[in-house]
């Protein structure tokens, strides 16, 4: 069934989402899904931290090109990256602490040589 240009399934989903939003706004329910906004102000987050595009990229694991593209509107971060940016915005020090802790534990491990990595891939394919 179609209602105008919208299928019944899409209409039902929008209706359910709006009903949930009203119940959450009234305090009668908690959201059932994580809300990740469609747009996020990457430049605002970066400027609030007083970092250059390059420094922001290096600190949080992005490339400078990603930051430039997002800030100039050529691309936008995908869902998971927007969620990550929301976390950076709310608690950048906690993110940095976790990233540094993870980096420290990985540098303590024995690095994998190119030959060992290739051998591991062959063994995995054979299994």
C-alpha positions as CSV (number, residue, x, y, z in Angstrom):
1,X,0.0,0.0,0.0
2,X,1.3,3.5,-0.8
3,X,0.2,6.7,0.8
4,X,1.1,9.4,-1.7
5,X,4.8,8.8,-2.4
6,X,5.4,7.0,0.8
7,X,5.0,3.3,1.4
8,X,2.8,2.1,4.3
9,X,5.9,0.5,5.9
10,X,7.8,3.8,5.9
11,X,4.7,5.7,7.1
12,X,4.3,3.2,10.0
13,X,7.9,3.6,11.0
14,X,7.8,7.4,11.0
15,X,4.5,7.3,13.0
16,X,6.1,4.9,15.6
17,X,9.2,7.1,15.8
18,X,7.1,10.2,16.4
19,X,5.0,8.5,19.0
20,X,8.1,7.4,20.8
21,X,9.6,10.9,20.6
22,X,6.5,12.4,22.2
23,X,6.5,9.8,25.0
24,X,10.2,10.5,25.7
25,X,9.6,14.3,25.6
26,X,6.7,13.9,28.1
27,X,8.9,11.8,30.4
28,X,6.8,8.7,30.0
29,X,9.5,6.6,28.3
30,X,13.2,6.3,27.7
31,X,14.6,6.3,24.1
32,X,14.9,2.8,22.6
33,X,17.7,3.7,20.3
34,X,20.8,5.8,20.4
35,X,20.3,9.2,18.8
36,X,23.1,10.2,16.5
37,X,22.4,13.5,14.8
38,X,22.6,13.7,11.0
39,X,24.8,16.7,11.1
40,X,27.6,17.4,13.6
41,X,29.8,20.6,13.8
42,X,33.3,19.2,13.5
43,X,34.8,22.6,13.2
44,X,33.1,23.7,16.4
45,X,34.3,20.6,18.3
46,X,37.9,21.2,17.0
47,X,37.9,24.9,17.7
48,X,36.6,24.4,21.2
49,X,39.6,22.2,21.8
50,X,41.8,24.8,20.3
51,X,43.4,22.4,17.9
52,X,44.5,22.8,14.2
53,X,42.9,20.4,11.7
54,X,46.2,18.4,11.6
55,X,46.5,18.2,15.4
56,X,42.8,17.3,15.9
57,X,43.3,14.5,13.2
58,X,46.4,13.2,14.9
59,X,45.1,13.3,18.4
60,X,41.8,11.4,17.6
61,X,42.8,9.1,14.8
62,X,41.5,10.8,11.7
63,X,43.3,12.1,8.6
64,X,43.7,15.8,8.0
65,X,41.8,15.3,4.7
66,X,38.8,13.9,6.6
67,X,38.7,16.9,8.8
68,X,39.0,19.3,5.9
69,X,36.3,17.5,3.9
70,X,33.9,17.4,6.8
71,X,34.4,21.1,7.8
72,X,34.1,22.3,4.2
73,X,31.0,20.2,3.6
74,X,32.4,18.0,0.9
75,X,31.6,14.9,2.9
76,X,30.0,14.2,6.3
77,X,31.1,11.7,8.9
78,X,29.1,8.4,8.8
79,X,27.0,7.2,11.8
80,X,29.8,5.6,13.9
81,X,32.1,8.5,13.3
82,X,29.4,11.0,14.3
83,X,28.9,9.1,17.5
84,X,32.7,9.1,18.1
85,X,32.8,12.8,17.5
86,X,29.9,13.3,20.0
87,X,32.0,11.5,22.6
88,X,35.0,13.6,21.8
89,X,32.9,16.7,22.2
90,X,31.5,15.6,25.6
91,X,34.7,14.3,27.1
92,X,37.8,14.7,25.0
93,X,40.2,13.9,27.8
94,X,38.6,10.5,28.5
95,X,38.9,9.7,24.8
96,X,42.6,10.7,24.7
97,X,43.3,8.7,27.9
98,X,41.7,5.6,26.4
99,X,43.5,6.1,23.0
100,X,46.9,6.6,24.8
101,X,46.3,3.6,27.1
102,X,45.5,1.4,24.1
103,X,48.5,2.7,22.2
104,X,50.7,1.9,25.2
105,X,49.5,-1.6,25.5
106,X,49.9,-2.2,21.7
107,X,53.5,-0.9,21.7
108,X,54.3,-3.3,24.5
109,X,53.3,-6.2,22.3
110,X,55.8,-7.6,19.8
111,X,55.3,-5.9,16.4
112,X,54.2,-8.2,13.6
113,X,56.6,-8.2,10.6
114,X,55.3,-8.1,7.1
115,X,56.4,-11.7,6.5
116,X,54.6,-12.9,9.7
117,X,51.5,-11.0,8.8
118,X,51.5,-12.6,5.3
119,X,52.1,-16.0,6.8
120,X,49.2,-15.6,9.2
121,X,46.9,-14.6,6.4
122,X,47.8,-17.7,4.4
123,X,47.2,-19.9,7.4
124,X,43.8,-18.3,8.0
125,X,42.8,-18.8,4.4
126,X,43.9,-22.5,4.5
127,X,41.9,-23.2,7.6
